[in-house]
Amino acid sequence: MKRAPSEPKDRPPRAPRPRAVQSHEIRIIGGQYKRSKLQVADKPGLRPTPDRVRETLFNWLGQDLGGWRCLDAFAGTGALGFEAASRGAAQVLLVEQDAALVAQLKRVQSQLKAEVVQVVRGDAVAALRHASAGSLDLIFLDPPFDSELFEVAVQVAAPALAANGFLYLEASKRWSDEQLQALGLQLHRHLKAGMVHAHLLKRIEPLAAPAGS
């Protein structure tokens, strides 16, 4: 049996082969796009909302979002926005700053033929700030947990909510009633799942004026 020739002693050691990048994906869990796959890029800070939290959130909201106007302000994978579209929302705006994620969101929108979904590359806080007062029925806020955008994002999102609209806030800690009230909001539902605190918020309704005033 012939032996393979030995490598010359002066040859530099072979570089280790790079590990194959593991592909990650999540699935839309309800509605007309149920079981459709969404790719999850390997990017720092990208943290799709867990299945359990999404399922609970849309149980809170009701499965039929027919006619709702929605904005997913830190879209990432688009999981929340596409779930809303899957359940009949009339308009869903996905705002994302990362160019590669924007391209992926547009591919998914095209594959699903989700005509109600619009994907925009831009700053989430600026998009919220420019939204017309009372124009949105549902806003998703899920900034990276290590960012300092939470307070300003909630602050500028609150005025854009319709009177009966909902603001979904995903954070690493529970927001206090005092924090929310200072921004004109109140807690409607809360869930803790692992490191995630899921808040469903509503606008504080103004007190009715006394009769005869």
Backbone as CSV, one residue per row, in Angstrom:
resi,resn,N_x,N_y,N_z,CA_x,CA_y,CA_z,C_x,C_y,C_z
1,MET,0.855,-1.193,0.000,0.000,0.000,0.000,0.887,1.237,0.000
2,LYS,0.605,2.134,-0.915,1.380,3.353,-0.976,0.974,4.300,0.136
3,ARG,1.960,4.949,0.729,1.690,5.949,1.738,1.656,7.332,1.112
4,ALA,0.797,8.176,1.660,0.748,9.547,1.170,2.048,10.229,1.514
5,PRO,2.575,10.987,0.577,3.826,11.681,0.861,3.672,12.618,2.043
6,SER,4.695,12.632,2.894,4.637,13.532,4.050,4.811,14.966,3.605
7,GLU,4.209,15.890,4.389,4.303,17.305,4.051,5.682,17.832,4.385
8,PRO,6.220,18.716,3.568,7.521,19.313,3.889,7.475,19.984,5.249
9,LYS,8.593,19.878,5.991,8.628,20.426,7.337,8.491,21.945,7.347
10,ASP,8.909,22.598,6.262,8.884,24.065,6.261,7.540,24.617,5.794
11,ARG,6.582,23.756,5.484,5.263,24.244,5.054,4.514,24.782,6.270
12,PRO,3.861,25.973,6.152,3.113,26.518,7.295,1.925,25.638,7.624
13,PRO,1.531,25.600,8.890,0.387,24.740,9.269,-0.877,25.190,8.569
14,ARG,-1.709,24.216,8.285,-2.956,24.529,7.603,-3.883,25.323,8.519
15,ALA,-4.531,26.321,7.948,-5.486,27.107,8.726,-6.718,26.253,8.993
16,PRO,-7.285,26.357,10.194,-8.489,25.565,10.480,-9.653,25.997,9.596
17,ARG,-10.439,25.025,9.199,-11.590,25.344,8.367,-12.625,26.134,9.164
18,PRO,-13.185,27.165,8.557,-14.204,27.923,9.290,-15.438,27.068,9.527
19,ARG,-16.043,27.241,10.681,-17.243,26.485,10.991,-18.407,26.940,10.113
20,ALA,-19.204,25.994,9.735,-20.390,26.348,8.939,-21.347,27.163,9.802
21,VAL,-21.876,28.229,9.225,-22.815,29.063,9.947,-24.153,28.336,10.059
22,GLN,-24.627,28.213,11.285,-25.894,27.536,11.487,-27.039,28.421,11.000
23,SER,-27.932,27.843,10.263,-29.088,28.613,9.785,-30.163,28.583,10.866
24,HIS,-30.766,29.729,11.080,-31.820,29.848,12.074,-33.067,30.349,11.375
25,GLU,-34.184,29.890,11.818,-35.438,30.364,11.270,-36.532,30.205,12.309
26,ILE,-37.535,31.056,12.164,-38.732,30.951,12.985,-39.912,30.877,12.034
27,ARG,-41.063,30.581,12.572,-42.247,30.440,11.735,-43.351,31.358,12.214
28,ILE,-44.136,31.851,11.268,-45.345,32.579,11.612,-46.316,31.574,12.224
29,ILE,-46.939,31.939,13.335,-47.670,30.930,14.105,-49.182,30.969,13.917
30,GLY,-49.705,31.950,13.169,-51.153,31.977,12.982,-51.567,32.767,11.757
31,GLY,-52.829,32.620,11.357,-53.350,33.384,10.230,-53.055,32.757,8.887
32,GLN,-53.224,33.559,7.836,-53.112,33.028,6.477,-51.684,32.624,6.098
33,TYR,-50.674,33.175,6.773,-49.284,32.817,6.481,-48.729,31.823,7.495
34,LYS,-49.602,31.168,8.225,-49.180,30.237,9.267,-48.178,29.216,8.724
35,ARG,-47.135,29.000,9.500,-46.032,28.058,9.224,-45.037,28.593,8.184
36,SER,-45.255,29.791,7.650,-44.268,30.369,6.741,-42.987,30.673,7.508
37,LYS,-41.842,30.427,6.879,-40.552,30.560,7.555,-39.990,31.975,7.398
38,LEU,-39.388,32.454,8.485,-38.670,33.727,8.488,-37.231,33.445,8.896
39,GLN,-36.290,33.846,8.062,-34.886,33.630,8.371,-34.426,34.582,9.464
40,VAL,-33.567,34.083,10.340,-33.003,34.892,11.419,-31.508,35.031,11.160
41,ALA,-31.086,36.233,10.818,-29.670,36.475,10.539,-28.860,36.432,11.831
42,ASP,-27.593,36.057,11.689,-26.698,36.003,12.839,-26.118,37.390,13.062
43,LYS,-26.881,38.236,13.747,-26.470,39.623,13.984,-26.582,39.952,15.462
44,PRO,-25.605,40.679,15.991,-25.674,41.055,17.409,-26.952,41.856,17.695
45,GLY,-27.603,41.517,18.777,-28.785,42.260,19.192,-30.073,41.827,18.527
46,LEU,-29.977,40.974,17.502,-31.193,40.512,16.833,-31.801,39.374,17.652
47,ARG,-33.001,39.611,18.162,-33.593,38.702,19.126,-35.091,38.589,18.828
48,PRO,-35.453,37.643,17.969,-36.867,37.514,17.612,-37.735,37.230,18.832
49,THR,-38.926,37.778,18.846,-39.865,37.523,19.937,-40.172,36.035,19.996
50,PRO,-39.997,35.401,21.162,-40.225,33.950,21.270,-41.641,33.543,20.863
51,ASP,-41.762,32.312,20.371,-43.063,31.800,19.920,-44.127,31.926,21.009
52,ARG,-43.758,31.545,22.232,-44.732,31.576,23.319,-45.252,32.993,23.543
53,VAL,-44.358,33.966,23.470,-44.763,35.357,23.693,-45.638,35.846,22.552
54,ARG,-45.258,35.506,21.312,-46.090,35.925,20.172,-47.482,35.314,20.248
55,GLU,-47.533,34.033,20.605,-48.833,33.373,20.699,-49.705,34.043,21.756
56,THR,-49.115,34.338,22.912,-49.871,35.003,23.978,-50.297,36.394,23.566
57,LEU,-49.395,37.132,22.935,-49.707,38.499,22.507,-50.922,38.528,21.588
58,PHE,-50.951,37.643,20.599,-52.062,37.683,19.650,-53.331,37.052,20.223
59,ASN,-53.199,36.268,21.272,-54.393,35.873,22.014,-54.978,37.074,22.745
60,TRP,-54.103,37.892,23.330,-54.565,39.120,23.986,-55.268,40.046,22.999
61,LEU,-54.681,40.178,21.822,-55.207,41.116,20.825,-56.446,40.574,20.123
62,GLY,-56.616,39.273,20.147,-57.648,38.639,19.334,-57.021,38.224,18.017
63,GLN,-57.476,37.144,17.460,-56.834,36.601,16.261,-57.177,37.368,14.986
64,ASP,-58.232,38.160,15.013,-58.660,38.902,13.827,-58.287,40.373,13.988
65,LEU,-57.307,40.827,13.203,-56.893,42.231,13.229,-57.395,42.956,11.985
66,GLY,-58.513,42.517,11.462,-59.047,43.088,10.231,-59.195,44.602,10.306
67,GLY,-58.574,45.300,9.350,-58.679,46.747,9.271,-57.674,47.516,10.109
68,TRP,-56.870,46.829,10.904,-55.939,47.527,11.798,-54.772,48.132,11.015
69,ARG,-54.307,49.286,11.507,-53.115,49.951,10.966,-51.983,49.749,11.966
70,CYS,-50.888,49.131,11.489,-49.830,48.686,12.401,-48.469,49.218,11.976
71,LEU,-47.598,49.394,12.969,-46.215,49.799,12.708,-45.293,48.961,13.578
72,ASP,-44.371,48.258,12.935,-43.345,47.472,13.627,-42.068,48.298,13.554
73,ALA,-41.752,48.986,14.672,-40.759,50.056,14.625,-39.316,49.564,14.614
74,PHE,-39.017,48.440,15.198,-37.675,47.852,15.156,-37.852,46.452,14.573
75,ALA,-38.096,46.383,13.278,-38.673,45.174,12.672,-37.796,43.934,12.805
76,GLY,-36.483,44.059,12.604,-35.616,42.877,12.706,-36.009,41.791,11.724
77,THR,-36.488,40.664,12.214,-36.945,39.574,11.351,-38.331,39.847,10.767
78,GLY,-39.030,40.834,11.330,-40.393,41.108,10.873,-41.434,40.197,11.473
79,ALA,-41.045,39.390,12.479,-41.966,38.389,13.027,-43.272,39.010,13.506
80,LEU,-43.188,40.113,14.230,-44.411,40.721,14.768,-45.258,41.343,13.663
81,GLY,-44.622,42.077,12.766,-45.367,42.720,11.685,-46.019,41.733,10.742
82,PHE,-45.284,40.666,10.379,-45.869,39.662,9.486,-46.971,38.867,10.184
83,GLU,-46.846,38.668,11.489,-47.944,38.024,12.234,-49.202,38.886,12.155
84,ALA,-49.049,40.196,12.285,-50.203,41.092,12.191,-50.828,41.033,10.800
85,ALA,-49.989,41.053,9.769,-50.500,40.964,8.405,-51.196,39.633,8.173
86,SER,-50.650,38.570,8.754,-51.231,37.243,8.598,-52.632,37.167,9.177
87,ARG,-52.896,38.026,10.155,-54.194,38.033,10.828,-55.130,39.113,10.305
88,GLY,-54.834,39.674,9.135,-55.791,40.528,8.461,-55.608,42.019,8.609
89,ALA,-54.478,42.472,9.175,-54.252,43.912,9.298,-54.323,44.580,7.932
90,ALA,-54.850,45.791,7.900,-55.018,46.502,6.630,-53.727,47.151,6.159
91,GLN,-52.892,47.612,7.105,-51.626,48.258,6.785,-50.593,47.847,7.826
92,VAL,-49.414,47.445,7.345,-48.326,47.102,8.255,-47.045,47.726,7.716
93,LEU,-46.487,48.650,8.478,-45.230,49.291,8.100,-44.107,48.691,8.935
94,LEU,-43.106,48.116,8.263,-41.928,47.557,8.928,-40.783,48.543,8.755
95,VAL,-40.239,49.029,9.860,-39.135,49.991,9.822,-37.895,49.330,10.403
96,GLU,-36.825,49.315,9.624,-35.574,48.673,10.058,-34.403,49.475,9.493
97,GLN,-33.347,49.618,10.288,-32.209,50.430,9.872,-31.128,49.626,9.168
98,ASP,-30.995,48.358,9.490,-29.944,47.523,8.922,-30.275,47.137,7.482
99,ALA,-29.376,47.454,6.556,-29.650,47.238,5.129,-29.877,45.766,4.793
100,ALA,-29.075,44.873,5.380,-29.233,43.443,5.089,-30.574,42.926,5.588
101,LEU,-30.997,43.386,6.762,-32.293,42.961,7.286,-33.431,43.522,6.443
102,VAL,-33.282,44.746,5.973,-34.299,45.332,5.099,-34.459,44.496,3.837
103,ALA,-33.328,44.082,3.246,-33.382,43.250,2.035,-34.091,41.928,2.324
104,GLN,-33.808,41.328,3.479,-34.470,40.077,3.849,-35.963,40.289,4.050
105,LEU,-36.338,41.380,4.713,-37.762,41.675,4.923,-38.494,41.832,3.587
106,LYS,-37.845,42.470,2.637,-38.471,42.662,1.322,-38.623,41.336,0.590
107,ARG,-37.650,40.432,0.771,-37.771,39.114,0.143,-38.962,38.351,0.729
108,VAL,-39.102,38.410,2.034,-40.232,37.719,2.670,-41.552,38.337,2.218
109,GLN,-41.608,39.655,2.181,-42.845,40.337,1.732,-43.212,39.897,0.325
110,SER,-42.217,39.762,-0.539,-42.468,39.335,-1.910,-42.899,37.877,-1.968
111,GLN,-42.239,37.017,-1.197,-42.574,35.589,-1.197,-43.997,35.347,-0.693
112,LEU,-44.384,36.103,0.322,-45.722,35.931,0.889,-46.798,36.649,0.074
113,LYS,-46.341,37.518,-0.846,-47.279,38.365,-1.588,-48.159,39.165,-0.609
114,ALA,-47.480,39.675,0.438,-48.171,40.424,1.484,-48.284,41.884,1.070
115,GLU,-49.317,42.192,0.314,-49.454,43.528,-0.265,-49.717,44.603,0.786
116,VAL,-50.218,44.211,1.948,-50.504,45.210,2.977,-49.236,45.622,3.719
117,VAL,-48.126,44.911,3.479,-46.878,45.178,4.191,-45.989,46.106,3.367
118,GLN,-45.480,47.134,4.035,-44.510,48.035,3.423,-43.239,47.991,4.261
119,VAL,-42.106,47.823,3.596,-40.814,47.757,4.279,-40.035,49.031,3.986
120,VAL,-39.567,49.684,5.039,-38.848,50.947,4.890,-37.542,50.873,5.671
121,ARG,-36.447,51.291,5.034,-35.189,51.418,5.766,-35.150,52.803,6.405
122,GLY,-34.982,52.827,7.718,-34.938,54.120,8.374,-34.854,53.996,9.876
123,ASP,-34.874,55.138,10.531,-34.773,55.223,11.976,-36.152,55.051,12.602
124,ALA,-36.262,54.101,13.518,-37.560,53.774,14.105,-38.140,54.939,14.887
125,VAL,-37.318,55.609,15.671,-37.813,56.733,16.473,-38.306,57.856,15.568
126,ALA,-37.582,58.131,14.494,-38.012,59.166,13.556,-39.339,58.790,12.896
127,ALA,-39.498,57.509,12.559,-40.754,57.062,11.942,-41.924,57.249,12.894
128,LEU,-41.713,56.939,14.161,-42.767,57.125,15.155,-43.076,58.602,15.356
129,ARG,-42.033,59.395,15.357,-42.204,60.836,15.578,-43.006,61.465,14.436
130,HIS,-42.873,60.926,13.231,-43.568,61.490,12.075,-44.948,60.873,11.844
131,ALA,-45.301,59.855,12.606,-46.629,59.259,12.456,-47.689,60.252,12.934
132,SER,-48.773,60.333,12.218,-49.840,61.265,12.580,-50.472,60.868,13.902
133,ALA,-50.896,61.860,14.667,-51.514,61.606,15.967,-52.750,60.729,15.799
134,GLY,-52.848,59.695,16.616,-54.007,58.812,16.601,-54.177,57.976,15.362
135,SER,-53.092,57.771,14.593,-53.224,57.113,13.287,-52.993,55.604,13.316
136,LEU,-52.544,55.054,14.440,-52.142,53.647,14.473,-52.934,52.862,15.508
137,ASP,-53.380,51.689,15.103,-54.118,50.811,16.014,-53.198,49.903,16.812
138,LEU,-51.998,49.661,16.292,-51.073,48.746,16.964,-49.641,49.127,16.610
139,ILE,-48.838,49.334,17.658,-47.413,49.645,17.482,-46.610,48.581,18.211
140,PHE,-45.610,48.026,17.524,-44.688,47.071,18.137,-43.373,47.784,18.434
141,LEU,-42.925,47.718,19.680,-41.632,48.287,20.071,-40.792,47.174,20.691
142,ASP,-39.740,46.796,20.001,-38.854,45.735,20.482,-37.412,46.120,20.155
143,PRO,-36.903,47.209,20.782,-35.514,47.617,20.509,-34.528,46.607,21.072
144,PRO,-33.271,46.642,20.610,-32.249,45.798,21.241,-32.195,46.079,22.739
145,PHE,-32.074,45.023,23.532,-32.120,45.193,24.978,-30.997,46.083,25.511
146,ASP,-29.853,46.143,24.804,-28.735,46.945,25.298,-28.764,48.384,24.775
147,SER,-29.849,48.769,24.107,-29.937,50.124,23.568,-30.514,51.076,24.608
148,GLU,-30.392,52.357,24.336,-30.946,53.391,25.206,-32.163,54.044,24.556
149,LEU,-32.844,53.292,23.704,-33.928,53.852,22.910,-35.303,53.648,23.527
150,PHE,-35.383,52.891,24.590,-36.701,52.502,25.103,-37.569,53.699,25.466
151,GLU,-37.063,54.564,26.323,-37.901,55.646,26.829,-38.324,56.603,25.721
152,VAL,-37.373,56.991,24.859,-37.735,57.927,23.792,-38.684,57.266,22.802
153,ALA,-38.502,55.963,22.545,-39.389,55.271,21.601,-40.818,55.219,22.129
154,VAL,-40.972,54.879,23.407,-42.316,54.847,23.993,-42.913,56.254,24.017
155,GLN,-42.092,57.222,24.345,-42.569,58.609,24.439,-43.136,59.108,23.113
156,VAL,-42.443,58.834,22.003,-42.913,59.332,20.710,-43.990,58.432,20.106
157,ALA,-44.066,57.175,20.585,-45.089,56.266,20.053,-46.464,56.569,20.628
158,ALA,-46.521,56.954,21.890,-47.812,57.132,22.572,-48.776,58.054,21.826
159,PRO,-48.350,59.221,21.337,-49.305,60.094,20.653,-49.849,59.523,19.345
160,ALA,-49.109,58.595,18.729,-49.544,58.025,17.449,-50.635,56.985,17.609
161,LEU,-50.878,56.538,18.841,-51.887,55.505,19.077,-53.297,56.057,18.909
162,ALA,-54.151,55.285,18.258,-55.575,55.601,18.224,-56.139,55.465,19.631
163,ALA,-57.322,56.031,19.843,-57.907,56.047,21.187,-57.997,54.647,21.786
164,ASN,-58.340,53.657,20.987,-58.452,52.275,21.467,-57.297,51.402,21.000
165,GLY,-56.184,52.052,20.622,-55.050,51.305,20.095,-54.217,50.649,21.171
166,PHE,-53.280,49.802,20.734,-52.406,49.060,21.638,-50.945,49.313,21.282
167,LEU,-50.127,49.391,22.316,-48.685,49.500,22.150,-48.051,48.274,22.805
168,TYR,-47.338,47.479,22.000,-46.636,46.310,22.536,-45.195,46.703,22.797
169,LEU,-44.741,46.516,24.028,-43.377,46.847,24.423,-42.701,45.601,24.961
170,GLU,-41.566,45.247,24.352,-40.783,44.100,24.800,-39.475,44.620,25.380
171,ALA,-39.200,44.270,26.637,-38.041,44.820,27.328,-37.430,43.766,28.245
172,SER,-36.272,44.103,28.811,-35.589,43.172,29.706,-36.034,43.330,31.152
173,LYS,-36.879,44.302,31.428,-37.408,44.497,32.776,-38.836,45.022,32.682
174,ARG,-39.564,44.861,33.769,-40.941,45.337,33.790,-40.962,46.840,34.029
175,TRP,-41.765,47.535,33.235,-41.929,48.965,33.424,-42.948,49.211,34.534
176,SER,-42.663,50.196,35.363,-43.549,50.488,36.484,-44.762,51.295,36.019
177,ASP,-45.821,51.256,36.814,-47.011,52.051,36.498,-46.668,53.530,36.447
178,GLU,-45.760,53.973,37.309,-45.387,55.386,37.344,-44.690,55.800,36.043
179,GLN,-43.790,54.958,35.555,-43.118,55.249,34.285,-44.119,55.382,33.149
180,LEU,-45.066,54.461,33.099,-46.036,54.444,32.009,-46.999,55.623,32.112
181,GLN,-47.477,55.895,33.318,-48.431,56.987,33.503,-47.831,58.329,33.113
182,ALA,-46.541,58.497,33.350,-45.875,59.744,32.972,-45.889,59.955,31.460
183,LEU,-46.065,58.873,30.713,-46.101,58.942,29.251,-47.524,58.790,28.709
184,GLY,-48.503,58.838,29.601,-49.904,58.755,29.176,-50.369,57.359,28.837
185,LEU,-49.710,56.350,29.420,-50.027,54.962,29.095,-50.347,54.171,30.356
186,GLN,-51.038,53.064,30.178,-51.350,52.166,31.283,-51.154,50.722,30.829
187,LEU,-50.807,49.873,31.791,-50.581,48.464,31.483,-51.912,47.746,31.311
188,HIS,-52.041,47.035,30.196,-53.234,46.240,29.915,-52.974,44.764,30.204
189,ARG,-51.824,44.248,29.778,-51.422,42.871,30.027,-49.898,42.825,30.191
190,HIS,-49.408,41.813,30.934,-47.970,41.640,31.113,-47.654,40.150,31.173
191,LEU,-46.511,39.791,30.594,-46.031,38.407,30.625,-44.519,38.424,30.773
192,LYS,-43.995,37.568,31.646,-42.553,37.363,31.737,-42.247,35.963,31.232
193,ALA,-41.360,35.885,30.248,-40.938,34.599,29.698,-39.422,34.615,29.581
194,GLY,-38.744,33.932,30.505,-37.290,33.986,30.520,-36.822,35.395,30.842
195,MET,-35.994,35.967,29.945,-35.485,37.319,30.139,-36.407,38.383,29.553
196,VAL,-37.491,37.954,28.928,-38.370,38.877,28.212,-39.538,39.311,29.091
197,HIS,-39.751,40.616,29.143,-40.961,41.176,29.744,-41.812,41.754,28.609
198,ALA,-42.952,41.158,28.393,-43.867,41.595,27.330,-44.976,42.438,27.953
199,HIS,-45.095,43.679,27.488,-46.115,44.603,27.992,-47.084,44.934,26.858
200,LEU,-48.365,44.846,27.130,-49.360,45.358,26.200,-49.976,46.586,26.871
201,LEU,-49.814,47.736,26.229,-50.172,49.017,26.818,-51.310,49.683,26.067
202,LYS,-52.044,50.513,26.781,-53.106,51.317,26.171,-52.956,52.759,26.650
203,ARG,-53.554,53.663,25.916,-53.572,55.055,26.347,-54.453,55.209,27.587
204,ILE,-54.067,56.112,28.457,-54.916,56.413,29.611,-56.077,57.257,29.130
205,GLU,-57.270,56.756,29.411,-58.464,57.497,28.986,-58.683,58.689,29.900
206,PRO,-58.952,59.868,29.337,-59.204,61.032,30.170,-60.476,60.836,30.996
207,LEU,-60.489,61.358,32.196,-61.669,61.244,33.046,-62.821,62.016,32.446
208,ALA,-63.998,61.412,32.498,-65.184,62.080,31.976,-65.506,63.311,32.831
209,ALA,-65.921,64.369,32.181,-66.283,65.588,32.891,-67.536,65.354,33.710
210,PRO,-67.626,65.923,34.926,-68.838,65.749,35.742,-70.076,66.243,35.021
211,ALA,-71.192,65.568,35.253,-72.446,65.955,34.605,-72.813,67.380,35.009
212,GLY,-73.256,68.157,34.037,-73.691,69.522,34.294,-72.567,70.540,34.309
213,SER,-71.299,70.066,34.057,-70.192,71.028,34.074,-70.117,71.757,32.743
